[in-house]
Amino acid sequence: MANQLSHLDQIFAALADPTRRAIVMRLCAGEASVGELADPFDMALPSFMKHIHVLETNGLVQSEKSGRVRTCRLNPDALVGAEDWFQQQRAIWEARLDRFEAYVMKLKKEREPAGRPSRTTKRKGAK
């Protein structure tokens, strides 16, 4: 469990930088050379390569060199842990919101005067 959290921490740390998130988003469209990935950014290639290195170290990106061209591709399996974590969080918050909604409805019913229709209930003959 601790190792899984450590890996999740590394994934989130790698994705905390906007440049690295942009690289990942670009690679969602397909593989690209480092030159193509670096083109939209106003930074020196060695600085850009540090971002690639962080993504590779954390398993988000794989690259291979053919001649003078390094091609990168996304490793979607690396995101499975983060996806699982988000799904768990979503389930927790949906359950909390469901309980909150039930509580609000209970309070609403308790505050309605007996025998008097609520505003949301249609009256007889109303269209």
C-alpha positions as a printed Julia matrix, in Angstrom:
127×3 Matrix{Float64}:
   0.0    0.0     0.0
   2.77   2.46    0.92
   4.63   1.64   -2.3
   1.43   2.22   -4.28
   0.97   5.63   -2.61
   4.59   6.5    -3.29
   4.1    5.72   -6.99
   0.9    7.79   -7.0
   2.79  10.67   -5.36
   5.42  10.46   -8.09
   2.77  10.49  -10.85
   1.06  13.54   -9.36
   4.42  15.28   -8.84
   5.33  14.64  -12.48
   1.96  16.01  -13.62
   2.13  19.03  -11.29
   4.15  20.96  -13.86
   2.13  22.58  -16.69
   4.84  21.85  -19.27
   4.77  18.15  -18.45
   0.96  18.08  -18.5
   1.07  19.7   -21.95
   3.54  17.07  -23.13
   1.28  14.29  -21.87
  -1.76  15.88  -23.53
   0.13  16.17  -26.83
   1.22  12.52  -26.6
  -2.43  11.51  -26.14
  -2.78  12.34  -29.84
   0.1   10.01  -30.73
   3.85   9.66  -30.58
   6.07  12.6   -31.42
   9.74  13.48  -31.66
  11.33  15.54  -28.9
  11.71  18.36  -31.42
   7.98  18.34  -32.19
   7.15  18.25  -28.47
   9.58  21.07  -27.66
   8.49  23.36  -30.5
   5.58  25.12  -28.7
   7.71  25.9   -25.63
  10.04  28.84  -25.24
  12.9   27.02  -23.54
  16.26  25.56  -24.39
  16.31  21.91  -25.45
  18.36  20.77  -22.41
  15.73  22.29  -20.11
  12.96  20.63  -22.09
  14.78  17.28  -21.9
  14.64  17.5   -18.09
  10.84  17.45  -18.37
  11.0   14.43  -20.66
  13.35  12.74  -18.19
  10.93  13.28  -15.28
   8.07  11.81  -17.33
  10.21   8.83  -18.34
  11.49   8.22  -14.82
   7.92   8.02  -13.53
   6.84   5.72  -16.34
   4.46   8.14  -18.02
   6.46   8.4   -21.23
   8.63   5.94  -23.13
  11.14   7.03  -25.71
  13.48   5.46  -28.19
  16.26   6.92  -30.24
  16.67   6.18  -33.93
  19.69   7.95  -35.34
  19.48  11.54  -34.17
  15.73  11.51  -33.51
  14.25  10.59  -30.11
  10.59   9.63  -30.38
   8.31   9.69  -27.33
   5.02   7.95  -26.71
   2.62   7.93  -23.78
   2.49   4.92  -21.47
  -1.19   4.96  -20.43
  -0.7    2.06  -18.0
   1.22   4.44  -15.72
  -1.99   6.43  -15.21
  -4.04   3.44  -13.99
  -3.11   4.06  -10.34
  -4.17   7.71  -10.56
  -7.38   6.73  -12.34
  -8.18   4.2    -9.6
  -7.53   6.83   -6.93
  -9.86   9.31   -8.68
 -12.6    6.67   -8.94
 -12.3    5.93   -5.22
 -12.53   9.63   -4.41
 -15.54  10.03   -6.69
 -17.34   7.13   -4.96
 -16.63   8.62   -1.53
 -17.92  12.07   -2.52
 -20.98  10.72   -4.33
 -21.91   8.75   -1.2
 -21.44  11.87    0.94
 -23.59  13.95   -1.4
 -26.29  11.26   -1.43
 -26.36  11.26    2.4
 -26.48  15.06    2.4
 -29.37  15.08   -0.06
 -31.29  12.55    2.06
 -30.69  14.7     5.15
 -31.92  17.85    3.39
 -35.04  16.04    2.18
 -35.67  14.77    5.73
 -35.38  18.31    7.12
 -37.68  19.6     4.41
 -40.35  17.04    5.29
 -40.05  17.79    9.01
 -40.6   21.51    8.41
 -43.7   21.11    6.25
 -46.91  21.79    8.19
 -49.12  18.71    8.48
 -51.95  18.61    5.97
 -50.64  21.47    3.87
 -49.31  20.58    0.42
 -45.73  21.53   -0.29
 -44.91  24.06   -3.0
 -43.57  21.32   -5.24
 -46.78  19.26   -5.01
 -49.37  20.04   -7.7
 -52.74  21.15   -6.41
 -55.91  19.6    -7.69
 -57.11  21.29  -10.8
 -53.83  23.14  -11.4
 -52.38  22.9   -14.86
